[in-house]
Amino acid sequence: MKFGKSVCIINVGGTKYAFPKDVIKDFPLRRVSRLHSCASEREVLEVCDDYDRERNEFFFDRHSEAFGFIMLYVKYGKLRFVPHMCELSFYNEMIYWGLESSHLEFCCQRRLDDRMSDTYTHFTEEHHKTANNTRTDESSNGKRYSKCLERMRRTFEEPTSSLAAQILASVSVIFVIVSMVILCASTIPDWKTAESNTAEEHRYTDSLEHPSGIIEAVCIGWFTAECIVRFIVSRDKCEFVRRPLNIIDLLAITPYYISVTMTVLTGENSQLQRAGVTLRVLRMMRIFWVIKLARHFLGLQTLGLTLRRCYREMVMLLVFICVAMAIFGALAQLLEHGLDLESGNEEYASIPAACWWVIISMTTVGYGDMYPITVPGRVLGGLCVVSGIVLLALPITFIYHSFVQCYHELKFRSARYTQSLSAEFLN
């Protein structure tokens, strides 16, 4: 700052704060620190609402109480909401002074997320004018073509965007269910016997002659066509390839074509090929088709988003379990087998075997395949069960709150998207 006195006065809603000029330079609030680089009153008025040169006072027409809490953050490093003030209003004050939601305490971040999930966001008139000007600049043919692609993209990507999208999603769900039924039924011994008899009757024909093979081919054809169309109409092809659900689609479709390719190249019956371990593994990879349902069900999307956001809590849960397994496994092996090698419980002959007992006890499953027979071992078993309940319950609270937050967030996005489609349709 090349003008004014050495002491700067910040006036926020009538409340004054005096700072030395050197403090303004490295002030934690970006809007205040920008005053130091201003070379003229014109630049100053772009940062604040008014300026008094004689008193070197900068006026900000903002919420004084909210700025007081923000100053507490500058002093102590902790930022919380102002009592009895709307969370969104305080968040707007934070953005104005150059802070983000990450600066809030964790409890306040959760309150802000819940508040934003319950509030609809509308475009301002400036956004509408900008969008209208952009649309006017486009040529009519290009506009019609882009609209067609966007409509197809919404039809395949957003099941709630239109009636056609809902029908397409329903058909896709039906194909997923049918393919899963066929995959599960193919592992039944009677079903395998029927397939073998059909293959013996048609020695020189492919296994697609069997009804299950025809149904399987139809399902694969539908999934392949759907994946290709979604790739063509996608906005960003690289982003499309990197999406987890699209990778899962590719992993679910590829094994079938590998099996058919090997059948053509080797000339062997596919039933003989499926005896190979590799092809059996590839065939079972089609179970990933179930994850395709996440495109159409909010609950599965919420589950996936929760697991992605709570990976720290999940890792913490695994660490708790592993530590408990190591401790209780070693003690169980010692009490049940290590103290009496001749007449000890042979089911606890090793620590890994005892760890299996620990994990089924901590999760309160209790298969009954192995259990302690000594009194100290049974006391240890009781402690193992109680500690398992406590340890597993500790991270559950965080995961539960994250699940609720993710559910409301996805629900809010879906409602906002539906609202924007309705407004576009009416216009």
C-alpha positions in Angstrom: 0.0 0.0 0.0 1.6 3.2 -1.1 -0.7 5.7 0.6 -2.3 6.4 3.9 -0.9 6.1 7.4 1.0 3.3 9.0 -2.0 2.1 10.9 -5.0 0.7 8.9 -8.6 0.7 10.3 -10.9 -2.0 9.1 -14.6 -1.0 9.7 -16.9 -4.0 9.3 -20.6 -3.1 9.9 -19.6 -0.4 12.4 -17.1 -2.5 14.3 -13.5 -1.1 13.9 -10.3 -3.1 14.0 -6.9 -1.4 13.8 -3.9 -3.2 12.3 -0.3 -2.1 11.4 0.4 -1.9 7.7 2.9 -4.8 7.9 0.2 -7.0 9.4 -2.2 -6.3 6.5 0.4 -7.6 4.1 0.4 -11.2 5.5 -3.2 -11.2 6.8 -4.8 -14.7 6.7 -8.0 -13.2 5.1 -7.4 -12.8 1.4 -9.7 -9.8 0.9 -7.9 -7.9 3.7 -4.4 -8.8 2.5 -5.3 -7.6 -1.0 -5.4 -4.0 0.4 -1.7 -4.0 0.7 -1.1 -4.4 -3.0 -3.6 -1.7 -4.0 -1.8 1.3 -5.7 -4.8 3.7 -6.0 -8.1 4.5 -4.4 -9.8 2.9 -7.4 -8.2 -0.5 -6.7 -9.0 -0.1 -3.0 -12.7 0.5 -3.8 -12.7 -2.8 -5.8 -11.8 -4.6 -2.6 -13.9 -2.6 0.0 -17.1 -0.6 -0.1 -15.6 2.8 0.9 -12.4 4.4 2.0 -11.5 7.4 4.1 -8.0 8.7 3.2 -7.7 11.0 6.2 -8.2 8.3 8.8 -6.9 5.5 6.5 -10.2 3.6 7.3 -11.6 0.9 5.0 -15.3 0.3 5.2 -16.9 -3.1 4.6 -20.7 -3.3 4.5 -20.8 -6.9 5.9 -22.1 -8.8 9.0 -20.1 -7.5 11.9 -20.8 -10.4 14.3 -19.9 -13.0 11.6 -16.6 -11.1 11.0 -16.0 -11.2 14.8 -16.1 -15.0 14.7 -13.9 -15.0 11.6 -11.4 -12.9 13.6 -11.5 -15.5 16.4 -10.4 -18.0 13.7 -7.5 -15.7 12.7 -6.5 -15.4 16.4 -7.0 -19.0 17.6 -7.3 -21.1 14.5 -10.8 -22.5 15.1 -13.8 -21.4 13.0 -17.4 -22.1 14.1 -20.8 -20.9 13.2 -22.4 -17.8 14.8 -25.2 -18.9 17.1 -28.7 -18.2 15.7 -27.3 -17.3 12.3 -28.1 -19.2 9.1 -25.3 -21.5 8.1 -25.5 -20.4 4.4 -25.4 -16.7 5.4 -22.2 -17.3 7.4 -20.8 -19.4 4.6 -21.3 -16.5 2.2 -19.4 -14.3 4.7 -16.6 -16.8 4.7 -16.4 -16.8 0.9 -16.4 -13.0 0.9 -13.4 -12.8 3.2 -11.5 -15.6 1.4 -12.2 -18.7 3.5 -13.5 -22.1 2.5 -15.7 -24.7 4.1 -12.6 -26.8 4.9 -11.6 -24.1 7.5 -14.7 -24.9 9.6 -14.6 -27.4 12.5 -15.8 -30.9 11.6 -19.1 -30.5 13.3 -19.8 -27.2 11.6 -18.8 -28.7 8.2 -21.5 -31.4 8.7 -24.1 -28.8 9.6 -23.2 -26.9 6.4 -23.4 -30.0 4.3 -26.8 -30.9 5.7 -28.0 -27.3 5.2 -26.8 -27.2 1.6 -28.5 -30.6 0.9 -31.8 -29.2 2.1 -31.6 -26.1 0.0 -32.2 -25.8 -3.7 -29.7 -23.8 -5.8 -31.0 -21.6 -8.6 -29.1 -19.9 -11.4 -29.0 -16.1 -11.3 -30.2 -13.9 -14.1 -26.6 -13.2 -15.2 -26.1 -17.0 -15.6 -29.3 -17.2 -17.7 -28.2 -14.3 -19.9 -24.7 -15.8 -20.4 -26.3 -19.1 -21.3 -28.7 -17.5 -23.7 -26.0 -15.5 -25.4 -23.9 -18.6 -25.8 -26.9 -20.5 -27.3 -27.6 -17.6 -29.7 -24.0 -17.7 -31.0 -24.2 -21.3 -32.0 -25.4 -22.3 -35.5 -28.8 -23.9 -35.8 -27.5 -27.1 -37.2 -24.8 -27.5 -34.6 -27.3 -26.6 -31.9 -29.7 -29.2 -33.1 -27.0 -31.9 -33.3 -25.6 -31.0 -29.8 -29.1 -31.1 -28.4 -29.7 -34.5 -29.9 -26.5 -35.9 -28.4 -27.2 -34.3 -25.0 -30.7 -35.8 -25.0 -29.3 -39.3 -25.8 -26.6 -38.9 -23.2 -29.3 -38.0 -20.6 -31.4 -40.9 -21.7 -28.5 -43.4 -21.1 -26.9 -41.7 -18.1 -29.9 -40.3 -16.1 -32.7 -42.8 -15.6 -35.0 -40.1 -14.2 -34.5 -37.6 -17.0 -37.4 -38.7 -19.2 -39.9 -41.5 -19.8 -37.6 -43.1 -22.5 -34.8 -43.1 -19.9 -36.9 -44.8 -17.4 -38.0 -47.5 -19.9 -34.3 -48.0 -21.0 -33.2 -48.3 -17.3 -36.0 -50.8 -16.6 -35.0 -52.9 -19.6 -31.3 -52.8 -18.5 -32.3 -53.9 -15.0 -34.3 -56.8 -16.5 -31.3 -57.9 -18.5 -29.0 -57.7 -15.5 -31.5 -59.8 -13.4 -31.9 -62.4 -16.2 -28.1 -62.7 -16.7 -27.6 -63.2 -13.0 -30.3 -65.9 -12.9 -28.7 -67.7 -15.8 -25.2 -67.4 -14.2 -26.4 -68.8 -10.9 -28.5 -71.5 -12.5 -25.5 -72.7 -14.6 -23.8 -73.8 -11.4 -26.6 -76.2 -10.4 -25.6 -79.8 -11.1 -28.9 -80.7 -12.8 -28.5 -77.7 -15.1 -24.9 -78.8 -16.0 -26.2 -82.2 -16.8 -28.8 -80.9 -19.1 -26.2 -78.7 -20.9 -23.9 -81.7 -21.3 -26.7 -83.8 -22.8 -27.5 -81.1 -25.3 -23.8 -80.8 -26.2 -23.6 -84.5 -26.9 -26.6 -84.4 -29.1 -25.1 -81.5 -31.1 -21.5 -82.4 -31.2 -20.6 -80.1 -34.1 -22.6 -77.1 -32.9 -21.6 -74.4 -30.5 -23.0 -74.3 -27.0 -25.1 -71.3 -28.0 -27.6 -73.8 -29.3 -28.6 -74.3 -25.7 -31.3 -71.9 -24.5 -29.0 -70.6 -21.8 -26.3 -69.8 -24.3 -28.8 -67.9 -26.5 -30.0 -65.9 -23.5 -26.5 -65.2 -22.5 -25.6 -64.0 -25.9 -28.6 -61.6 -26.0 -27.7 -60.1 -22.7 -24.1 -59.6 -23.7 -25.3 -58.0 -26.9 -27.5 -55.6 -25.0 -24.7 -54.6 -22.6 -22.2 -54.2 -25.4 -24.6 -52.0 -27.4 -25.4 -49.9 -24.4 -21.8 -49.4 -23.5 -20.9 -48.4 -27.1 -23.7 -45.9 -27.4 -22.9 -44.4 -24.0 -19.2 -44.0 -25.1 -20.2 -42.3 -28.4 -22.6 -39.8 -26.8 -20.3 -39.0 -23.8 -18.9 -35.5 -23.5 -15.3 -36.5 -22.5 -14.1 -39.9 -23.8 -11.1 -40.1 -21.5 -13.3 -39.3 -18.5 -15.7 -42.0 -19.6 -13.0 -44.6 -19.7 -11.7 -43.7 -16.2 -15.1 -44.0 -14.5 -15.3 -47.0 -12.1 -18.7 -48.1 -13.3 -17.6 -48.1 -16.9 -14.5 -50.1 -16.0 -16.7 -52.6 -14.3 -18.9 -52.9 -17.4 -15.8 -53.7 -19.5 -14.7 -56.3 -17.0 -18.1 -57.9 -17.1 -18.4 -58.0 -20.9 -14.8 -59.0 -21.8 -14.8 -62.6 -20.4 -17.6 -63.7 -22.8 -15.8 -62.5 -25.9 -12.5 -64.1 -24.7 -14.4 -67.4 -24.3 -16.0 -67.1 -27.8 -12.6 -66.1 -29.3 -10.9 -69.1 -27.8 -13.7 -71.3 -29.1 -13.2 -70.0 -32.6 -9.4 -70.3 -32.5 -9.1 -73.7 -30.9 -12.2 -75.3 -32.5 -13.0 -76.9 -29.1 -16.4 -77.0 -27.5 -16.8 -74.2 -25.0 -17.9 -76.7 -22.4 -14.4 -78.2 -22.4 -12.9 -74.7 -22.3 -14.9 -73.8 -19.2 -13.2 -76.7 -17.4 -10.1 -74.5 -17.4 -9.5 -72.6 -14.2 -8.8 -69.3 -16.0 -12.0 -69.3 -18.1 -14.0 -70.3 -15.0 -12.6 -67.3 -13.2 -13.3 -65.0 -16.2 -16.8 -66.4 -16.4 -17.5 -65.7 -12.8 -16.3 -62.1 -13.3 -19.7 -61.5 -14.9 -21.1 -61.2 -11.4 -19.9 -57.6 -11.7 -23.1 -57.1 -13.7 -24.9 -56.7 -10.4 -22.9 -53.5 -9.8 -24.5 -52.1 -12.9 -27.6 -51.7 -10.8 -25.9 -48.8 -9.1 -26.7 -46.6 -12.2 -30.4 -47.0 -11.4 -30.7 -47.2 -7.6 -29.9 -44.4 -5.2 -29.1 -46.7 -2.4 -26.2 -48.4 -4.2 -24.8 -45.0 -5.3 -25.0 -43.9 -1.6 -23.2 -47.0 -0.5 -20.4 -46.5 -3.0 -20.0 -42.8 -2.2 -20.0 -43.6 1.6 -17.2 -46.2 1.2 -15.1 -43.7 -0.9 -15.5 -41.0 1.7 -15.0 -43.2 4.8 -12.0 -45.1 3.7 -10.1 -43.7 6.7 -12.7 -45.1 9.1 -12.7 -48.4 7.2 -8.9 -48.6 7.5 -9.1 -47.7 11.2 -11.7 -50.5 11.6 -9.4 -53.0 9.9 -6.5 -51.9 12.1 -8.6 -52.5 15.2 -9.6 -56.0 14.1 -6.0 -56.9 13.1 -4.6 -55.8 16.5 -7.3 -57.6 18.4 -6.7 -60.8 16.3 -3.0 -60.7 17.0 -3.5 -60.3 20.8 -6.4 -62.7 21.3 -5.1 -65.2 18.8 -1.8 -65.5 20.6 -3.4 -65.7 24.0 -6.0 -68.3 22.8 -3.2 -70.5 21.3 -1.3 -70.3 24.6 -4.2 -71.1 26.9 -5.8 -73.8 24.8 -2.7 -75.6 23.4 0.6 -74.0 24.4 0.4 -74.8 28.2 -0.4 -78.5 27.6 1.1 -79.8 24.4 -0.1 -83.4 25.0 -3.7 -83.0 25.9 -4.3 -79.5 24.5 -7.0 -78.4 22.2 -5.7 -79.3 18.7 -8.0 -76.8 17.0 -5.8 -74.1 18.5 -2.5 -75.7 17.5 -1.3 -72.5 15.7 -1.9 -68.8 16.0 -3.4 -68.5 12.5 -6.0 -71.1 13.5 -6.7 -69.2 16.7 -7.1 -66.0 14.7 -10.0 -67.6 12.7 -11.7 -68.2 16.0 -11.0 -64.6 17.1 -12.6 -63.1 14.0 -15.8 -65.2 14.1 -16.0 -64.4 17.8 -15.5 -60.7 17.5 -18.1 -60.4 14.8 -20.5 -62.5 17.0 -20.9 -65.0 14.1 -19.9 -68.1 16.1 -19.9 -71.0 13.6 -19.2 -73.5 16.4 -16.5 -75.3 14.4 -14.0 -74.5 17.1 -14.4 -73.3 20.7 -12.3 -73.1 23.9 -12.6 -76.0 26.4 -10.5 -74.7 29.3 -11.8 -72.2 31.8 -9.2 -69.5 31.0 -9.9 -70.0 27.3 -13.7 -69.4 27.9 -13.0 -66.3 29.9 -10.8 -65.1 27.1 -13.6 -65.9 24.7 -16.0 -63.7 26.6 -13.6 -60.8 26.6 -13.0 -61.4 22.9 -16.7 -61.1 22.1 -17.2 -58.0 24.3 -14.2 -56.2 22.9 -15.3 -57.1 19.4 -18.6 -55.4 19.9 -17.0 -52.3 21.3 -14.3 -52.1 18.7 -16.7 -52.6 15.8 -19.1 -50.0 17.2 -16.5 -47.2 17.4 -16.2 -46.3 13.7 -19.8 -47.1 12.9 -21.1 -43.7 14.1 -18.8 -41.9 11.6 -19.8 -44.2 8.8 -23.5 -43.8 9.6 -23.4 -40.0 9.6 -21.4 -40.1 6.3 -24.0 -42.4 4.8 -26.9 -40.1 5.8 -25.0 -37.1 4.4 -24.2 -38.9 1.1 -27.9 -40.0 0.8 -29.2 -36.5 1.2 -26.6 -35.1 -1.1 -27.4 -37.6 -3.9 -31.1 -37.1 -3.3 -30.6 -33.3 -3.5 -28.6 -33.6 -6.8 -31.3 -35.8 -8.3 -34.1 -33.4 -7.3 -32.2 -30.4 -8.6 -31.4 -32.2 -11.9 -35.1 -33.1 -12.3 -36.1 -29.5 -11.5 -33.7 -28.1 -14.1 -35.1 -30.6 -16.7 -38.6 -29.5 -15.9 -37.6 -25.8 -16.3 -35.9 -26.5 -19.6 -39.0 -28.4 -20.8 -41.3 -25.5 -19.9 -39.0 -23.0 -21.6 
